[in-house]
Structure formats: structure tokens, C-alpha cells
Amino acid sequence: MTEASKFLANAEAGAKEQAKAARNGTSKYKDNTTTRQFPPGMEWDILQADAVVLLGLTNALQESYMGFVKCLFVLTCRCSPFTSR
């Protein structure tokens, strides 16, 4: 569980960095299409949200009260861009 949490945290950080680079136009993964249906970096935001959900689940699977609290905190704070208001 510790190793999985470490890898998921690295994946989340990498996706966040790539999303920021895509929004600034400095990403090494260039999109050659002229029209876009979604804003730049959305695919990285989705990958980041997946990493956050999986990280929350690994915290919950540690079967401690602190793991459940971390899971709830991570899911409510970091997935807020995908909630409808």
C-alpha cells in the first residue's frame, strides 16, 4: 500500500504538471488539431482525477481511521473541478 500510494502521488503530480504545461502551450505533447471540443489540458485533468480517486481508495484500504479521513479529504478537495455547481 505504501508503494502504491507513492506511485499514485507521483502520477498525480505529473498529470498536474502536464495539465499546466498544456494550458500554457509549453507541453511536449503537441496537439495538431485546429479545432478542439474541450479546453487544453482537460485530458490531464481527467488523469489527475483518476489518480486522486485511486489514491483515496488506497488510503481507505489501509483500514485505519486516518486512512478514511485522508480518503474523504482527498476526494472532496482535489476533485472539486469536476463537480457541478
Number of C-alpha atoms within 10 A of each C-alpha: 11 10 8 13 17 12 14 21 17 13 18 21 14 15 21 19 16 21 23 17 17 21 13 11 14 12 15 9 10 9 12 7 6 5 7 9 5 8 9 17 20 13 15 20 21 16 17 25 21 16 21 22 18 18 25 22 19 20 24 18 13 13 10 11 11 12 17 18 13 18 21 15 13 18 17 11 10 13 17 12 10 10 7 5 5
